[in-house]
Each structure stands twice: as structure tokens, then as C-alpha cells.
Amino acid sequence: MRTTLRRDLTAALKARDRVAVAALRSAIAALENAEAVPTDQAIDTAAGTDRVAGAPVGLGVTEADRRDLTESDERSILAAEVRERTTAAEEYEQLGRTDQATRLRAEADVLRRYLD
């Protein structure tokens, strides 16, 4: 799914489709954030100290482990992104900000295509 999102982001950038670009960038970022290991699990201090001396050095030591997302995980993240936009659009509509509501609904429509 992520490959498709990135490919479509490139096409949206070339077409200068601001709504699609915003929606796709946000969705890709949400997927990448979901892969991140929580910081309390990523920190591994030697002997419980905050010393820097003796820390590993070299190529790749700053690379953090990532979680592998299943396709259902990715779909649920995209569904949450659609829900967030729809809810925010309704709130903007109630506040009389129809321009913002329209933009958010258009972004939700872009992302909804990947759930079908």
C-alpha cells in the first residue's frame, strides 16, 4: 500500500494537486509514525546510567528498530486518517468555515480510495 501511496504522491506533485499531496503526505507520515518503536523501548542505557562513554560507534548504530505493519494495520491507520478529517470537517462546518470543511472532505475522499 505504501508503494502505491508514494507513487500517487509523485503523480499528485507533478499535477500540482494540493489536496492530494496534503492527504498522501499525511497518510505516509502516519504509517511511518506507526512503525516507530516507542522511545521507552528504544532507549537501552548501559548498566542503567546515562553515560556516553563506551557507547557504540560506527555505521548504523543510530538506526532504530521498526515494527512491521500488516496490511490490516495500514488499512486501520488510513481509516483513522479518514475519520479524523471527516470529524474535523463537520466541526469546521458548524463553525461556518465551509472552505476548510470542503478541503478536509476532499482529502478524506482521496484517502478513502485506498480503503476500497
Biopython code that builds the backbone (N, CA, C, O; Angstrom):
import numpy as np
from Bio.PDB.StructureBuilder import StructureBuilder

atoms = [
    (1, "MET", "N", (0.826, -1.192, 0.000)),
    (1, "MET", "CA", (0.000, 0.000, 0.000)),
    (1, "MET", "C", (0.870, 1.255, 0.000)),
    (1, "MET", "O", (0.577, 2.236, -0.684)),
    (2, "ARG", "N", (1.942, 1.200, 0.781)),
    (2, "ARG", "CA", (2.798, 2.387, 0.878)),
    (2, "ARG", "C", (3.443, 2.723, -0.468)),
    (2, "ARG", "O", (3.626, 3.893, -0.804)),
    (3, "THR", "N", (3.779, 1.698, -1.222)),
    (3, "THR", "CA", (4.356, 1.929, -2.552)),
    (3, "THR", "C", (3.362, 2.670, -3.436)),
    (3, "THR", "O", (3.725, 3.591, -4.168)),
    (4, "THR", "N", (2.117, 2.259, -3.356)),
    (4, "THR", "CA", (1.061, 2.917, -4.140)),
    (4, "THR", "C", (0.882, 4.361, -3.684)),
    (4, "THR", "O", (0.732, 5.262, -4.509)),
    (5, "LEU", "N", (0.899, 4.580, -2.374)),
    (5, "LEU", "CA", (0.750, 5.943, -1.858)),
    (5, "LEU", "C", (1.893, 6.833, -2.335)),
    (5, "LEU", "O", (1.667, 7.973, -2.739)),
    (6, "ARG", "N", (3.113, 6.318, -2.287)),
    (6, "ARG", "CA", (4.271, 7.115, -2.724)),
    (6, "ARG", "C", (4.211, 7.403, -4.227)),
    (6, "ARG", "O", (4.523, 8.510, -4.666)),
    (7, "ARG", "N", (3.811, 6.405, -5.005)),
    (7, "ARG", "CA", (3.694, 6.599, -6.456)),
    (7, "ARG", "C", (2.631, 7.654, -6.764)),
    (7, "ARG", "O", (2.831, 8.520, -7.616)),
    (8, "ASP", "N", (1.509, 7.571, -6.066)),
    (8, "ASP", "CA", (0.438, 8.537, -6.286)),
    (8, "ASP", "C", (0.816, 9.926, -5.779)),
    (8, "ASP", "O", (0.356, 10.933, -6.317)),
    (9, "LEU", "N", (1.658, 9.982, -4.738)),
    (9, "LEU", "CA", (2.151, 11.273, -4.254)),
    (9, "LEU", "C", (3.007, 11.937, -5.328)),
    (9, "LEU", "O", (2.888, 13.139, -5.565)),
    (10, "THR", "N", (3.861, 11.165, -5.970)),
    (10, "THR", "CA", (4.688, 11.711, -7.048)),
    (10, "THR", "C", (3.811, 12.255, -8.177)),
    (10, "THR", "O", (4.068, 13.336, -8.708)),
    (11, "ALA", "N", (2.783, 11.502, -8.532)),
    (11, "ALA", "CA", (1.870, 11.958, -9.585)),
    (11, "ALA", "C", (1.125, 13.219, -9.157)),
    (11, "ALA", "O", (0.933, 14.128, -9.965)),
    (12, "ALA", "N", (0.705, 13.284, -7.899)),
    (12, "ALA", "CA", (-0.006, 14.468, -7.399)),
    (12, "ALA", "C", (0.905, 15.687, -7.366)),
    (12, "ALA", "O", (0.470, 16.804, -7.648)),
    (13, "LEU", "N", (2.169, 15.468, -7.021)),
    (13, "LEU", "CA", (3.127, 16.583, -7.035)),
    (13, "LEU", "C", (3.309, 17.117, -8.447)),
    (13, "LEU", "O", (3.345, 18.329, -8.659)),
    (14, "LYS", "N", (3.422, 16.218, -9.401)),
    (14, "LYS", "CA", (3.587, 16.642, -10.797)),
    (14, "LYS", "C", (2.349, 17.359, -11.312)),
    (14, "LYS", "O", (2.449, 18.300, -12.100)),
    (15, "ALA", "N", (1.177, 16.908, -10.862)),
    (15, "ALA", "CA", (-0.076, 17.520, -11.288)),
    (15, "ALA", "C", (-0.412, 18.766, -10.477)),
    (15, "ALA", "O", (-1.370, 19.473, -10.790)),
    (16, "ARG", "N", (0.372, 19.036, -9.438)),
    (16, "ARG", "CA", (0.161, 20.174, -8.542)),
    (16, "ARG", "C", (-1.219, 20.139, -7.886)),
    (16, "ARG", "O", (-1.896, 21.158, -7.744)),
    (17, "ASP", "N", (-1.603, 18.935, -7.497)),
    (17, "ASP", "CA", (-2.875, 18.716, -6.813)),
    (17, "ASP", "C", (-2.620, 18.851, -5.311)),
    (17, "ASP", "O", (-2.223, 17.889, -4.653)),
    (18, "ARG", "N", (-2.850, 20.040, -4.781)),
    (18, "ARG", "CA", (-2.521, 20.340, -3.385)),
    (18, "ARG", "C", (-3.288, 19.471, -2.394)),
    (18, "ARG", "O", (-2.739, 19.048, -1.377)),
    (19, "VAL", "N", (-4.538, 19.212, -2.689)),
    (19, "VAL", "CA", (-5.353, 18.413, -1.777)),
    (19, "VAL", "C", (-4.808, 16.991, -1.688)),
    (19, "VAL", "O", (-4.644, 16.458, -0.590)),
    (20, "ALA", "N", (-4.528, 16.377, -2.826)),
    (20, "ALA", "CA", (-3.999, 15.013, -2.837)),
    (20, "ALA", "C", (-2.617, 14.959, -2.201)),
    (20, "ALA", "O", (-2.305, 14.019, -1.469)),
    (21, "VAL", "N", (-1.792, 15.957, -2.477)),
    (21, "VAL", "CA", (-0.445, 15.989, -1.893)),
    (21, "VAL", "C", (-0.531, 16.044, -0.372)),
    (21, "VAL", "O", (0.174, 15.302, 0.312)),
    (22, "ALA", "N", (-1.376, 16.903, 0.162)),
    (22, "ALA", "CA", (-1.507, 17.034, 1.613)),
    (22, "ALA", "C", (-2.019, 15.731, 2.230)),
    (22, "ALA", "O", (-1.504, 15.280, 3.253)),
    (23, "ALA", "N", (-3.022, 15.139, 1.614)),
    (23, "ALA", "CA", (-3.604, 13.907, 2.151)),
    (23, "ALA", "C", (-2.605, 12.757, 2.097)),
    (23, "ALA", "O", (-2.473, 12.010, 3.066)),
    (24, "LEU", "N", (-1.908, 12.606, 0.986)),
    (24, "LEU", "CA", (-0.968, 11.496, 0.831)),
    (24, "LEU", "C", (0.248, 11.652, 1.733)),
    (24, "LEU", "O", (0.712, 10.676, 2.322)),
    (25, "ARG", "N", (0.763, 12.866, 1.845)),
    (25, "ARG", "CA", (1.908, 13.087, 2.748)),
    (25, "ARG", "C", (1.525, 12.759, 4.186)),
    (25, "ARG", "O", (2.292, 12.130, 4.915)),
    (26, "SER", "N", (0.351, 13.184, 4.579)),
    (26, "SER", "CA", (-0.111, 12.928, 5.930)),
    (26, "SER", "C", (-0.294, 11.427, 6.177)),
    (26, "SER", "O", (0.065, 10.924, 7.241)),
    (27, "ALA", "N", (-0.846, 10.724, 5.205)),
    (27, "ALA", "CA", (-1.064, 9.282, 5.352)),
    (27, "ALA", "C", (0.259, 8.529, 5.435)),
    (27, "ALA", "O", (0.406, 7.620, 6.251)),
    (28, "ILE", "N", (1.220, 8.901, 4.595)),
    (28, "ILE", "CA", (2.531, 8.254, 4.617)),
    (28, "ILE", "C", (3.220, 8.509, 5.951)),
    (28, "ILE", "O", (3.830, 7.605, 6.522)),
    (29, "ALA", "N", (3.121, 9.731, 6.441)),
    (29, "ALA", "CA", (3.721, 10.061, 7.737)),
    (29, "ALA", "C", (3.055, 9.275, 8.866)),
    (29, "ALA", "O", (3.736, 8.817, 9.784)),
    (30, "ALA", "N", (1.743, 9.116, 8.807)),
    (30, "ALA", "CA", (1.038, 8.353, 9.844)),
    (30, "ALA", "C", (1.489, 6.892, 9.836)),
    (30, "ALA", "O", (1.664, 6.286, 10.893)),
    (31, "LEU", "N", (1.675, 6.334, 8.649)),
    (31, "LEU", "CA", (2.147, 4.951, 8.550)),
    (31, "LEU", "C", (3.564, 4.818, 9.097)),
    (31, "LEU", "O", (3.868, 3.870, 9.820)),
    (32, "GLU", "N", (4.421, 5.762, 8.753)),
    (32, "GLU", "CA", (5.798, 5.698, 9.237)),
    (32, "GLU", "C", (5.871, 5.917, 10.744)),
    (32, "GLU", "O", (6.686, 5.289, 11.420)),
    (33, "ASN", "N", (5.033, 6.797, 11.277)),
    (33, "ASN", "CA", (4.997, 7.008, 12.721)),
    (33, "ASN", "C", (4.509, 5.760, 13.451)),
    (33, "ASN", "O", (4.972, 5.462, 14.552)),
    (34, "ALA", "N", (3.589, 5.041, 12.847)),
    (34, "ALA", "CA", (3.077, 3.828, 13.475)),
    (34, "ALA", "C", (4.131, 2.730, 13.531)),
    (34, "ALA", "O", (4.068, 1.852, 14.392)),
    (35, "GLU", "N", (5.093, 2.773, 12.624)),
    (35, "GLU", "CA", (6.170, 1.786, 12.624)),
    (35, "GLU", "C", (7.208, 2.047, 13.706)),
    (35, "GLU", "O", (7.947, 1.138, 14.082)),
    (36, "ALA", "N", (7.272, 3.256, 14.203)),
    (36, "ALA", "CA", (8.302, 3.617, 15.171)),
    (36, "ALA", "C", (8.089, 2.875, 16.483)),
    (36, "ALA", "O", (6.964, 2.705, 16.951)),
    (37, "VAL", "N", (9.192, 2.445, 17.053)),
    (37, "VAL", "CA", (9.154, 1.793, 18.355)),
    (37, "VAL", "C", (9.043, 2.884, 19.413)),
    (37, "VAL", "O", (9.748, 3.889, 19.323)),
    (38, "PRO", "N", (8.186, 2.719, 20.405)),
    (38, "PRO", "CA", (8.083, 3.740, 21.457)),
    (38, "PRO", "C", (9.446, 4.017, 22.075)),
    (38, "PRO", "O", (10.269, 3.110, 22.204)),
    (39, "THR", "N", (9.685, 5.263, 22.456)),
    (39, "THR", "CA", (11.005, 5.660, 22.935)),
    (39, "THR", "C", (11.411, 4.949, 24.207)),
    (39, "THR", "O", (12.603, 4.747, 24.435)),
    (40, "ASP", "N", (10.469, 4.564, 25.039)),
    (40, "ASP", "CA", (10.857, 3.861, 26.252)),
    (40, "ASP", "C", (11.401, 2.473, 25.958)),
    (40, "ASP", "O", (12.134, 1.911, 26.772)),
    (41, "GLN", "N", (11.052, 1.912, 24.806)),
    (41, "GLN", "CA", (11.599, 0.619, 24.402)),
    (41, "GLN", "C", (12.888, 0.778, 23.615)),
    (41, "GLN", "O", (13.717, -0.132, 23.599)),
    (42, "ALA", "N", (13.071, 1.915, 22.965)),
    (42, "ALA", "CA", (14.224, 2.116, 22.106)),
    (42, "ALA", "C", (15.480, 2.475, 22.898)),
    (42, "ALA", "O", (16.592, 2.207, 22.442)),
    (43, "ILE", "N", (15.319, 3.072, 24.069)),
    (43, "ILE", "CA", (16.467, 3.504, 24.857)),
    (43, "ILE", "C", (17.025, 2.309, 25.610)),
    (43, "ILE", "O", (16.302, 1.613, 26.325)),
    (44, "ASP", "N", (18.306, 2.083, 25.442)),
    (44, "ASP", "CA", (18.963, 0.975, 26.112)),
    (44, "ASP", "C", (20.243, 1.509, 26.723)),
    (44, "ASP", "O", (21.292, 1.517, 26.079)),
    (45, "THR", "N", (20.155, 1.955, 27.969)),
    (45, "THR", "CA", (21.333, 2.535, 28.608)),
    (45, "THR", "C", (22.171, 1.441, 29.225)),
    (45, "THR", "O", (21.640, 0.453, 29.731)),
    (46, "ALA", "N", (23.469, 1.614, 29.184)),
    (46, "ALA", "CA", (24.387, 0.621, 29.729)),
    (46, "ALA", "C", (24.375, 0.693, 31.242)),
    (46, "ALA", "O", (24.662, 1.742, 31.820)),
    (47, "ALA", "N", (24.047, -0.405, 31.881)),
    (47, "ALA", "CA", (24.059, -0.536, 33.341)),
    (47, "ALA", "C", (23.205, 0.523, 34.034)),
    (47, "ALA", "O", (23.476, 0.879, 35.181)),
    (48, "GLY", "N", (22.174, 1.032, 33.352)),
    (48, "GLY", "CA", (21.262, 1.978, 33.973)),
    (48, "GLY", "C", (21.824, 3.369, 34.162)),
    (48, "GLY", "O", (21.251, 4.153, 34.918)),
    (49, "THR", "N", (22.917, 3.707, 33.508)),
    (49, "THR", "CA", (23.488, 5.043, 33.641)),
    (49, "THR", "C", (23.227, 5.830, 32.382)),
    (49, "THR", "O", (22.821, 5.278, 31.359)),
    (50, "ASP", "N", (23.457, 7.101, 32.461)),
    (50, "ASP", "CA", (23.289, 7.976, 31.305)),
    (50, "ASP", "C", (24.631, 8.324, 30.690)),
    (50, "ASP", "O", (24.778, 9.372, 30.061)),
    (51, "ARG", "N", (25.610, 7.449, 30.868)),
    (51, "ARG", "CA", (26.948, 7.732, 30.347)),
    (51, "ARG", "C", (26.972, 7.648, 28.828)),
    (51, "ARG", "O", (26.235, 6.868, 28.223)),
    (52, "VAL", "N", (27.813, 8.446, 28.232)),
    (52, "VAL", "CA", (28.046, 8.385, 26.801)),
    (52, "VAL", "C", (29.315, 7.596, 26.522)),
    (52, "VAL", "O", (29.446, 6.964, 25.473)),
    (53, "ALA", "N", (30.243, 7.636, 27.462)),
    (53, "ALA", "CA", (31.494, 6.903, 27.293)),
    (53, "ALA", "C", (31.185, 5.425, 27.131)),
    (53, "ALA", "O", (30.380, 4.866, 27.877)),
    (54, "GLY", "N", (31.809, 4.810, 26.180)),
    (54, "GLY", "CA", (31.604, 3.396, 25.929)),
    (54, "GLY", "C", (30.407, 3.108, 25.052)),
    (54, "GLY", "O", (30.090, 1.946, 24.797)),
    (55, "ALA", "N", (29.738, 4.150, 24.586)),
    (55, "ALA", "CA", (28.595, 3.956, 23.706)),
    (55, "ALA", "C", (29.080, 3.412, 22.373)),
    (55, "ALA", "O", (30.191, 3.730, 21.948)),
    (56, "PRO", "N", (28.273, 2.604, 21.709)),
    (56, "PRO", "CA", (28.696, 2.057, 20.430)),
    (56, "PRO", "C", (28.840, 3.163, 19.390)),
    (56, "PRO", "O", (28.081, 4.132, 19.382)),
    (57, "VAL", "N", (29.804, 3.002, 18.535)),
    (57, "VAL", "CA", (30.034, 3.959, 17.460)),
    (57, "VAL", "C", (30.146, 3.200, 16.155)),
    (57, "VAL", "O", (30.451, 2.007, 16.136)),
    (58, "GLY", "N", (29.901, 3.886, 15.093)),
    (58, "GLY", "CA", (30.065, 3.271, 13.786)),
    (58, "GLY", "C", (28.814, 3.391, 12.944)),
    (58, "GLY", "O", (27.790, 3.928, 13.366)),
    (59, "LEU", "N", (28.937, 2.880, 11.761)),
    (59, "LEU", "CA", (27.865, 2.957, 10.789)),
    (59, "LEU", "C", (26.666, 2.137, 11.236)),
    (59, "LEU", "O", (26.800, 0.950, 11.531)),
    (60, "GLY", "N", (25.511, 2.752, 11.287)),
    (60, "GLY", "CA", (24.270, 2.056, 11.583)),
    (60, "GLY", "C", (23.867, 1.995, 13.041)),
    (60, "GLY", "O", (22.799, 1.464, 13.345)),
    (61, "VAL", "N", (24.677, 2.515, 13.966)),
    (61, "VAL", "CA", (24.323, 2.411, 15.383)),
    (61, "VAL", "C", (23.157, 3.317, 15.756)),
    (61, "VAL", "O", (22.520, 3.103, 16.787)),
    (62, "THR", "N", (22.871, 4.303, 14.953)),
    (62, "THR", "CA", (21.749, 5.190, 15.266)),
    (62, "THR", "C", (20.443, 4.707, 14.648)),
    (62, "THR", "O", (19.396, 5.326, 14.839)),
    (63, "GLU", "N", (20.502, 3.621, 13.921)),
    (63, "GLU", "CA", (19.293, 3.083, 13.313)),
    (63, "GLU", "C", (18.420, 2.452, 14.388)),
    (63, "GLU", "O", (18.890, 1.641, 15.187)),
    (64, "ALA", "N", (17.178, 2.821, 14.402)),
    (64, "ALA", "CA", (16.236, 2.270, 15.378)),
    (64, "ALA", "C", (15.445, 1.146, 14.718)),
    (64, "ALA", "O", (15.141, 1.194, 13.526)),
    (65, "ASP", "N", (15.125, 0.154, 15.504)),
    (65, "ASP", "CA", (14.285, -0.924, 15.003)),
    (65, "ASP", "C", (12.909, -0.364, 14.669)),
    (65, "ASP", "O", (12.438, 0.576, 15.309)),
    (66, "ARG", "N", (12.280, -0.942, 13.677)),
    (66, "ARG", "CA", (10.948, -0.525, 13.267)),
    (66, "ARG", "C", (10.014, -1.718, 13.388)),
    (66, "ARG", "O", (10.447, -2.865, 13.277)),
    (67, "ARG", "N", (8.758, -1.455, 13.610)),
    (67, "ARG", "CA", (7.758, -2.518, 13.627)),
    (67, "ARG", "C", (7.302, -2.775, 12.212)),
    (67, "ARG", "O", (7.293, -1.869, 11.378)),
    (68, "ASP", "N", (6.926, -3.999, 11.941)),
    (68, "ASP", "CA", (6.353, -4.347, 10.642)),
    (68, "ASP", "C", (4.832, -4.262, 10.757)),
    (68, "ASP", "O", (4.222, -4.909, 11.608)),
    (69, "LEU", "N", (4.240, -3.459, 9.893)),
    (69, "LEU", "CA", (2.786, -3.305, 9.894)),
    (69, "LEU", "C", (2.173, -4.291, 8.910)),
    (69, "LEU", "O", (2.686, -4.488, 7.808)),
    (70, "THR", "N", (1.090, -4.894, 9.313)),
    (70, "THR", "CA", (0.354, -5.753, 8.395)),
    (70, "THR", "C", (-0.529, -4.872, 7.520)),
    (70, "THR", "O", (-0.694, -3.679, 7.776)),
    (71, "GLU", "N", (-1.088, -5.482, 6.491)),
    (71, "GLU", "CA", (-1.965, -4.701, 5.623)),
    (71, "GLU", "C", (-3.205, -4.231, 6.375)),
    (71, "GLU", "O", (-3.713, -3.142, 6.108)),
    (72, "SER", "N", (-3.694, -5.036, 7.308)),
    (72, "SER", "CA", (-4.862, -4.601, 8.091)),
    (72, "SER", "C", (-4.486, -3.440, 9.016)),
    (72, "SER", "O", (-5.306, -2.557, 9.265)),
    (73, "ASP", "N", (-3.239, -3.437, 9.529)),
    (73, "ASP", "CA", (-2.779, -2.292, 10.327)),
    (73, "ASP", "C", (-2.766, -1.028, 9.481)),
    (73, "ASP", "O", (-3.226, 0.030, 9.913)),
    (74, "GLU", "N", (-2.234, -1.152, 8.272)),
    (74, "GLU", "CA", (-2.164, 0.008, 7.376)),
    (74, "GLU", "C", (-3.560, 0.509, 7.039)),
    (74, "GLU", "O", (-3.801, 1.716, 7.016)),
    (75, "ARG", "N", (-4.482, -0.419, 6.777)),
    (75, "ARG", "CA", (-5.857, -0.026, 6.456)),
    (75, "ARG", "C", (-6.522, 0.676, 7.638)),
    (75, "ARG", "O", (-7.249, 1.651, 7.451)),
    (76, "SER", "N", (-6.276, 0.187, 8.848)),
    (76, "SER", "CA", (-6.891, 0.820, 10.016)),
    (76, "SER", "C", (-6.307, 2.212, 10.261)),
    (76, "SER", "O", (-7.018, 3.111, 10.709)),
    (77, "ILE", "N", (-5.030, 2.392, 9.973)),
    (77, "ILE", "CA", (-4.416, 3.717, 10.110)),
    (77, "ILE", "C", (-5.018, 4.678, 9.092)),
    (77, "ILE", "O", (-5.337, 5.820, 9.425)),
    (78, "LEU", "N", (-5.174, 4.219, 7.853)),
    (78, "LEU", "CA", (-5.793, 5.077, 6.832)),
    (78, "LEU", "C", (-7.249, 5.382, 7.184)),
    (78, "LEU", "O", (-7.717, 6.501, 6.975)),
    (79, "ALA", "N", (-7.961, 4.395, 7.715)),
    (79, "ALA", "CA", (-9.351, 4.628, 8.120)),
    (79, "ALA", "C", (-9.412, 5.674, 9.230)),
    (79, "ALA", "O", (-10.316, 6.509, 9.250)),
    (80, "ALA", "N", (-8.460, 5.628, 10.145)),
    (80, "ALA", "CA", (-8.415, 6.633, 11.211)),
    (80, "ALA", "C", (-8.138, 8.019, 10.645)),
    (80, "ALA", "O", (-8.704, 9.007, 11.112)),
    (81, "GLU", "N", (-7.271, 8.096, 9.643)),
    (81, "GLU", "CA", (-6.987, 9.382, 8.996)),
    (81, "GLU", "C", (-8.250, 9.934, 8.328)),
    (81, "GLU", "O", (-8.521, 11.133, 8.402)),
    (82, "VAL", "N", (-9.014, 9.063, 7.683)),
    (82, "VAL", "CA", (-10.267, 9.492, 7.041)),
    (82, "VAL", "C", (-11.249, 9.980, 8.094)),
    (82, "VAL", "O", (-11.885, 11.020, 7.923)),
    (83, "ARG", "N", (-11.376, 9.216, 9.203)),
    (83, "ARG", "CA", (-12.286, 9.618, 10.291)),
    (83, "ARG", "C", (-11.893, 10.969, 10.876)),
    (83, "ARG", "O", (-12.755, 11.811, 11.132)),
    (84, "GLU", "N", (-10.607, 11.178, 11.086)),
    (84, "GLU", "CA", (-10.144, 12.458, 11.643)),
    (84, "GLU", "C", (-10.545, 13.619, 10.750)),
    (84, "GLU", "O", (-11.022, 14.649, 11.228)),
    (85, "ARG", "N", (-10.349, 13.447, 9.458)),
    (85, "ARG", "CA", (-10.682, 14.519, 8.523)),
    (85, "ARG", "C", (-12.182, 14.762, 8.461)),
    (85, "ARG", "O", (-12.631, 15.906, 8.393)),
    (86, "THR", "N", (-12.947, 13.690, 8.482)),
    (86, "THR", "CA", (-14.406, 13.823, 8.420)),
    (86, "THR", "C", (-14.937, 14.525, 9.665)),
    (86, "THR", "O", (-15.796, 15.403, 9.575)),
    (87, "THR", "N", (-14.424, 14.136, 10.816)),
    (87, "THR", "CA", (-14.849, 14.766, 12.076)),
    (87, "THR", "C", (-14.469, 16.245, 12.100)),
    (87, "THR", "O", (-15.272, 17.097, 12.479)),
    (88, "ALA", "N", (-13.246, 16.532, 11.695)),
    (88, "ALA", "CA", (-12.801, 17.930, 11.671)),
    (88, "ALA", "C", (-13.616, 18.744, 10.673)),
    (88, "ALA", "O", (-13.919, 19.911, 10.922)),
    (89, "ALA", "N", (-13.973, 18.131, 9.538)),
    (89, "ALA", "CA", (-14.782, 18.838, 8.540)),
    (89, "ALA", "C", (-16.147, 19.198, 9.111)),
    (89, "ALA", "O", (-16.661, 20.289, 8.866)),
    (90, "GLU", "N", (-16.734, 18.276, 9.874)),
    (90, "GLU", "CA", (-18.029, 18.561, 10.490)),
    (90, "GLU", "C", (-17.916, 19.703, 11.499)),
    (90, "GLU", "O", (-18.802, 20.554, 11.581)),
    (91, "GLU", "N", (-16.833, 19.719, 12.260)),
    (91, "GLU", "CA", (-16.632, 20.795, 13.230)),
    (91, "GLU", "C", (-16.441, 22.139, 12.529)),
    (91, "GLU", "O", (-16.998, 23.150, 12.957)),
    (92, "TYR", "N", (-15.659, 22.150, 11.459)),
    (92, "TYR", "CA", (-15.478, 23.392, 10.702)),
    (92, "TYR", "C", (-16.801, 23.862, 10.095)),
    (92, "TYR", "O", (-17.084, 25.059, 10.050)),
    (93, "GLU", "N", (-17.600, 22.909, 9.632)),
    (93, "GLU", "CA", (-18.902, 23.255, 9.049)),
    (93, "GLU", "C", (-19.787, 23.941, 10.093)),
    (93, "GLU", "O", (-20.475, 24.914, 9.784)),
    (94, "GLN", "N", (-19.768, 23.435, 11.322)),
    (94, "GLN", "CA", (-20.566, 24.033, 12.388)),
    (94, "GLN", "C", (-20.079, 25.437, 12.738)),
    (94, "GLN", "O", (-20.861, 26.281, 13.175)),
    (95, "LEU", "N", (-18.788, 25.677, 12.544)),
    (95, "LEU", "CA", (-18.223, 26.993, 12.835)),
    (95, "LEU", "C", (-18.351, 27.962, 11.667)),
    (95, "LEU", "O", (-17.930, 29.115, 11.757)),
    (96, "GLY", "N", (-18.937, 27.485, 10.568)),
    (96, "GLY", "CA", (-19.120, 28.340, 9.409)),
    (96, "GLY", "C", (-17.894, 28.426, 8.508)),
    (96, "GLY", "O", (-17.839, 29.288, 7.631)),
    (97, "ARG", "N", (-16.925, 27.563, 8.704)),
    (97, "ARG", "CA", (-15.698, 27.555, 7.886)),
    (97, "ARG", "C", (-15.850, 26.530, 6.770)),
    (97, "ARG", "O", (-15.174, 25.501, 6.771)),
    (98, "THR", "N", (-16.720, 26.803, 5.838)),
    (98, "THR", "CA", (-17.018, 25.836, 4.780)),
    (98, "THR", "C", (-15.832, 25.574, 3.876)),
    (98, "THR", "O", (-15.716, 24.483, 3.318)),
    (99, "ASP", "N", (-14.942, 26.557, 3.715)),
    (99, "ASP", "CA", (-13.766, 26.346, 2.871)),
    (99, "ASP", "C", (-12.852, 25.276, 3.463)),
    (99, "ASP", "O", (-12.360, 24.408, 2.741)),
    (100, "GLN", "N", (-12.625, 25.336, 4.769)),
    (100, "GLN", "CA", (-11.800, 24.329, 5.434)),
    (100, "GLN", "C", (-12.493, 22.965, 5.426)),
    (100, "GLN", "O", (-11.846, 21.936, 5.229)),
    (101, "ALA", "N", (-13.804, 22.962, 5.641)),
    (101, "ALA", "CA", (-14.567, 21.717, 5.647)),
    (101, "ALA", "C", (-14.506, 21.044, 4.284)),
    (101, "ALA", "O", (-14.355, 19.826, 4.195)),
    (102, "THR", "N", (-14.620, 21.824, 3.239)),
    (102, "THR", "CA", (-14.561, 21.280, 1.883)),
    (102, "THR", "C", (-13.192, 20.674, 1.600)),
    (102, "THR", "O", (-13.097, 19.598, 1.008)),
    (103, "ARG", "N", (-12.139, 21.356, 2.020)),
    (103, "ARG", "CA", (-10.778, 20.849, 1.804)),
    (103, "ARG", "C", (-10.559, 19.530, 2.537)),
    (103, "ARG", "O", (-9.995, 18.590, 1.976)),
    (104, "LEU", "N", (-11.007, 19.462, 3.797)),
    (104, "LEU", "CA", (-10.827, 18.234, 4.572)),
    (104, "LEU", "C", (-11.651, 17.080, 4.005)),
    (104, "LEU", "O", (-11.197, 15.936, 4.003)),
    (105, "ARG", "N", (-12.841, 17.370, 3.531)),
    (105, "ARG", "CA", (-13.643, 16.306, 2.913)),
    (105, "ARG", "C", (-12.991, 15.804, 1.632)),
    (105, "ARG", "O", (-13.036, 14.610, 1.335)),
    (106, "ALA", "N", (-12.384, 16.714, 0.870)),
    (106, "ALA", "CA", (-11.685, 16.308, -0.346)),
    (106, "ALA", "C", (-10.478, 15.430, -0.005)),
    (106, "ALA", "O", (-10.214, 14.447, -0.699)),
    (107, "GLU", "N", (-9.741, 15.777, 1.061)),
    (107, "GLU", "CA", (-8.613, 14.950, 1.491)),
    (107, "GLU", "C", (-9.100, 13.575, 1.938)),
    (107, "GLU", "O", (-8.471, 12.564, 1.629)),
    (108, "ALA", "N", (-10.218, 13.532, 2.663)),
    (108, "ALA", "CA", (-10.778, 12.251, 3.097)),
    (108, "ALA", "C", (-11.169, 11.398, 1.899)),
    (108, "ALA", "O", (-10.985, 10.181, 1.915)),
    (109, "ASP", "N", (-11.710, 12.032, 0.857)),
    (109, "ASP", "CA", (-12.081, 11.298, -0.356)),
    (109, "ASP", "C", (-10.854, 10.703, -1.039)),
    (109, "ASP", "O", (-10.903, 9.586, -1.555)),
    (110, "VAL", "N", (-9.758, 11.450, -1.042)),
    (110, "VAL", "CA", (-8.516, 10.942, -1.641)),
    (110, "VAL", "C", (-8.071, 9.686, -0.907)),
    (110, "VAL", "O", (-7.734, 8.686, -1.541)),
    (111, "LEU", "N", (-8.067, 9.724, 0.411)),
    (111, "LEU", "CA", (-7.601, 8.591, 1.207)),
    (111, "LEU", "C", (-8.581, 7.427, 1.180)),
    (111, "LEU", "O", (-8.177, 6.267, 1.272)),
    (112, "ARG", "N", (-9.871, 7.735, 1.054)),
    (112, "ARG", "CA", (-10.892, 6.683, 1.029)),
    (112, "ARG", "C", (-10.706, 5.758, -0.177)),
    (112, "ARG", "O", (-11.097, 4.592, -0.126)),
    (113, "ARG", "N", (-10.120, 6.261, -1.242)),
    (113, "ARG", "CA", (-9.894, 5.432, -2.418)),
    (113, "ARG", "C", (-8.988, 4.241, -2.116)),
    (113, "ARG", "O", (-9.098, 3.198, -2.761)),
    (114, "TYR", "N", (-8.098, 4.389, -1.145)),
    (114, "TYR", "CA", (-7.155, 3.319, -0.824)),
    (114, "TYR", "C", (-7.773, 2.287, 0.104)),
    (114, "TYR", "O", (-7.180, 1.233, 0.333)),
    (115, "LEU", "N", (-8.944, 2.566, 0.637)),
    (115, "LEU", "CA", (-9.629, 1.621, 1.516)),
    (115, "LEU", "C", (-10.589, 0.730, 0.763)),
    (115, "LEU", "O", (-11.014, -0.302, 1.281)),
    (116, "ASP", "N", (-10.934, 1.109, -0.448)),
    (116, "ASP", "CA", (-11.878, 0.311, -1.255)),
    (116, "ASP", "C", (-11.206, -0.869, -1.913)),
    (116, "ASP", "O", (-11.859, -1.635, -2.622)),
]
sb = StructureBuilder()
sb.init_structure("model")
sb.init_model(0)
sb.init_chain("A")
sb.init_seg("    ")
for serial, (resi, resn, name, xyz) in enumerate(atoms, 1):
    if name == "N":
        sb.init_residue(resn, " ", resi, " ")
    sb.init_atom(name, np.array(xyz, "f"), 0.0, 1.0, " ", f" {name:<3s}", serial, name[0])
structure = sb.get_structure()
